[in-house]
């Protein structure tokens, strides 16, 4: 079990044998790796099912506790209490694993020999890498970055995910968008896709004061309506337009962050990669990693959601480092080099894709380690400093 302490204040990072700390504001965090600091999802899960190639890239965890209104007989297994949705950076389907306990063991669902392309995981675009929707729009090439939410009011599991698109056979280079899909049991989203692009890729969604909002990279998104399905305005272009309006978020801009790039500085400016969100009252804590860092590692900053113009608000706290590669499977023995955008094909000294899971009064940090080689979990505790 690996443990690390940190708090928010200025840029002080004091490292002891097992403990490191830094402080700002009034909140203190404590991180403790679980499962003996070993990964909970790895290539071995896929090898054991005879589909080792499908486990060459592992990233983007999103975890829920299965709600009580989903009957045991409708779950991936009758003993399942937790679902973890995750992806392959260039994969053709969204993966699902289930577990009775947070630390596992985690078991893959609907993956393995004998499961044909088009029917794997919880959403599969098939071997031809295209999933036509009902209005001329098609999901193409790959699907990834599941962001999962339990919708108790409508008794469904909601998923936001991204993919390149085509419209009536036309496509734009690097035209990746986020979609919404829903499933009654969380096991098959293929018939519940809303056929309209919501935003750019890697959308992370949260709700505050009854208003649905989203973030990705350095952007803040807001739908015109909280009604779902969202009304599509007249003249909407399915290939070029996005349904949710967006502005650049001041609290995610690099000049505000001013983070040291790491042990081996990059010649290119660092950029925010993917976000994880955890709300505490009116404070939104934003966990993230950055392309160009060496090693790439997890930071946290925050913003006050009561600001009159949220995208105009500056970060409430300077970013503080949360977690860096320390275990072999996280790439700690690999010489650090500045990380880049896109897929990571080899073991790298890097952490990516943080996700914060709240389970009652407990919180956990899930993350991809070694670049995109496996998924780990740590307990996250907070208290007032």
N, C-alpha and C positions, 0 to 999 in steps of 0.2 A: 504494500500500500504506500503510495507516494503522497506527501502532503506539502502544501505551500500556503503561506499567509500573505495577504497584501491588503493595503488600504489606500485610499485616495488622498494625496496631499503633495503639492508641488511635483517635483520629479525625483524624489528621493526613493531609491530602491536599495534596501539594506539586506544583504544576503548572509544568512548563517548556514550551518551545515544542512539543515532541513528546511529552514524557514526564511522567506524573504518578505519584506514589508515596505509599503509606501502609503502615504496618506493624503487625502484632500476631501474637503466637504465633511459630511458627518457619517458616512457609511463605510463599513469595513467588510471585506470579503475574505472568505477562507476557502481554499480549494484543496480537495483531497482526492487523488486518483483512486478509483475503485477497481474491483476484480484483480487485485494484486498488481495494479498498474499495467495489466495486459489488455489487448484489444478485445472487444466483445463481438465484433464482426470482422472477419478477415478472409483472405483468399481460401483458407482451409474450409470454410463453410461451403464454398462452391465446389471445391475439389471433392469433398465427401459425397456430393450429389452427382458427380460425374460431369460437371460443367465448369471446370476450372477456368476456362477462357473467359467466362462471364464475370469472374471475380478479379480480373486484372486491374480494374479501377473501381474504387469504393469511395463514395463521398456523399455529402449532403444529407446527414441524418435529420429526421423530424419525428418526434416521439409523442405519443399520447397514452394516457390511461384509458383503457376501453370503458366506455360509459356503461352504467348498470342497465340501461334500456336496450343494449344489444344482448340478446339471449346467448347463453353459453353454446347452444347448438349452432348458432350463426357466426361463431368466431372461428379464427384460423385453427384453433384447438380449444377444447372445452376448458382446459386449465389456463388459457391465455388471459393475462391481465393487462399487458402492455403491447403496443404496436410501435415498431420503428420502421418508418418509410425512408428509403434512401435511393441512391442512383449510381450510375456509371456516367462519367463526364460526357461520353459520346454514346450512351446506351440507348437501346430501343425499347426499354420498358422500365417502369418504376418498381423497385424492389420493396418487399415487405418481410420483416422478421417479427416474431412474437416471442414473448417471455412471460414467465410467471412472476419473476422478480427482476428488478432493475439491472442487477449485475449479471443476470442470465442464469442458465445458459439461454442464448438466443437461437431460435430455429428459423430457417428460411421457409417462406410460404410460397407454394405454387411455382417452384423453381427446381429444375433438375432434368435428368434424362427422361424422355417420354413426354415432356410438356412442349408442345409445338410452338414455334414462333407465332405471335399474334395472340397467345393465351397466357403468357408468362406474367408473373407478378400481379399487380393490380391495374395496370394500364400498359398495353403493348401495341406499338405501331407496326409490328410484324417484320418479316424478312425483307419486304420491299420498301420498308422505311417510309411508309406514308399511311396516314389515317384520315380519310375524307370525312368532313363534317357535312351538315345538312344544307349549307348555304353557299357551296362553291369553295369554301375555305378548307384547307388541308393542313394537318400537322405532319411535318416531314423530318427526315434525317435522324433526329434524336429527341429524347425527352429527358428532363432532369429537374433538379432543385425542388422536390416536393416540399410544400409548406402546409402542414396539416392542422386542422382545427376541429374541435368537437362542437357541433351546432346542436345544443340541447333543445332549443326552442322548436326547431324543425326535425329533430331526431334524425340527424344525418351526419356523416363525416365529410367535411369540406377540404378540398385540396386545391392549392394554387401550384402550378408547375409551369415550366417554360419549354419552348420548342421553336425552331425555325418554322416558317409558314409559306404556303403557296395559296394563291387565289385564282381559281379558274386556269390553273397551269402556269401562272406567272409568279415569279419570286424575286426578291431583292437580296443581294448579298448581305450576309450577317444580319438578316432581318429576324431577330429572335424576340418573341413576345411571351407574356404570361397569360395563362388561361385559368379559368375556374372550373372545377368539376365537383360533383357530389355523389355520394354512395350511401345507401341505407345502412350497410354493415361495415363499410370501409375496406371491402375485399375486391370490389370491381367498380371502377369509375368509368368504364367505356361508354355506358349509355347516359352518363350524367354530365357531359362536357357542355359548357355554355359556349356556343360557337362565335365568339367575338374576342379580339385581342384586348386585354385590360391595360397592360403596361409593358415596359421593358422587362427583360429577363431578371431572374433571381429576386422576385418580389417577396418581401416579408410583410405580413399584414398584422395589424393590431387594432383594437377598438378602445376608444376612450370617450366617456360621456355620451355613449350611444352612437358615436360616429366612427365608421370604418375608415381606416387610413393605411398607407403602406409606405415602405422605404425600399430602395435598392441603390447600391453604389453611393452616389451623392444626391439622390433625388427623393423628393417627398411627393406622394400620390394621394389624391382625394377623389373618390367617385362623386358624380353629380347627385347621386341618390343612394340611400342605404337600402333601397329595394333591390332584391335579388330574385329573379334575373333583372339586371340593370337595363333600363330602357335605352335603346339605340337611337341616337338622334338622326334626323333626316340628313341625307347626304354623307353619311358616315362611310369612309373608304376602308374596307376590311383589310386591305394590304398595307396601307400607309398610316392609318389613324390608330389611336389608342383611346379606349373608352374612359379611362381614368385620367384626369388632368394632373399635370405635374409641374413642379418648380424645383430648382436646385435648393437643397437644404444647407443653410449657413453652418449648422452644427456638424455637418459632415464634410465640410471643405477642408482641404489640407492645410491652408495657412492657419486655420483655427487649431488644428491638431498639432502640427509642428513636432512630429515624432521622430526620434533618431532612427535611422534606417536599420541599424544593427551592426553586427560584427564585421560584415563585409559590405560596405556601402555600394549601392547601385549607381551606375552612371545615368539612369533614367529616374524621373520623379516617381515616388511611391504613390500608389493609388489604392483606395479602399476596394477590397474584393467582396466578400459576402458578410451579411449582417445576421445577428441574432438579437432578439428583443425580449426584455423582461421589464414589466411595469411594476413600480412600487408607489402606490398612490398616484400623485400627479407627476412623478418622475419616471421617464422612460430611460432605462439603462440599455445601452447599445454596445454589444460585443461584436468585434470585427477583427479581421486580419487584413494585411496590405500586400499587394503585389509590389515587388521590388525590395522587400525586406529580407535580411539575411541574418539569422533564420527568420522565416515567416512565423509569426506567433500571434497569440490572442491578446487584444486590448479591450478596455471598456471605457466608455465615456457616457454622458447623460445629457438629457434636455428636459426642461420644464414644459409639460404639456399644457399648462395654463397660459402660455404666452399668447397674446392676441393674434400674432401671425406666426404660426409654428415654423414654417420654412424660413422665416426671417430670424428666428431665434439663434443665438450663438450657444455653443456647448456650455452646459452648466458646470462641467468639471473638465480639467485637462485629462486626456486619455492616460490610462495607467495599464501597464503590462499585467496580464492575468496568468498566462501560461505559455511556456516555450517548450520545444522538444527536449526531453530529458531521458526518455526511454529509448532503447535500441529500435523498437518497432516504429517509434516516432521519427527516426532518422538521426538520433543524437550523435551517432558515430560517423555520419557522412559529413565531409567538409561542407560548411555552409556556403551557399552561393545565392545571389539575389534571385528571388522567385520571379516567375513570369506569368503572364496571363495564359488562359487555356488549360488544356489537359496536362497532367503530370504523369509521364509514363513510367518513371523509375522511382525507387526509394529516394526521398529527399529529406533534408533536415528542415522540416516545415510542418506546421499545423495549419489546417484550413477548416472552413465550414462550421463555425461554432453554432450550437443550438442550445437554448435554455429551456428546460422542461420543469414545470411546476407540478408537483404531486402532493396536494394538500399543503402542508406547511413546509415541505421539503423541496429543494431545488437542485437540479443537476445540470452540468455542462457536458453535452455530447460534442464530439469533434472528430474530424478526419486527421489521421496522423501519417507521417512519412510522406507527406504530400497528399496523395490520394490512394493510400495502400490499405487502410483499415480504419475502424471506428473505435474510439475509446470513450469512457465516461468518468466524470469526476463529480463528487458532491460539492455543491456550492452553498455556503452559508453566509448570511449577512447579519450584521448587528450595528448598532449605533456606536460611533467612536467617542 
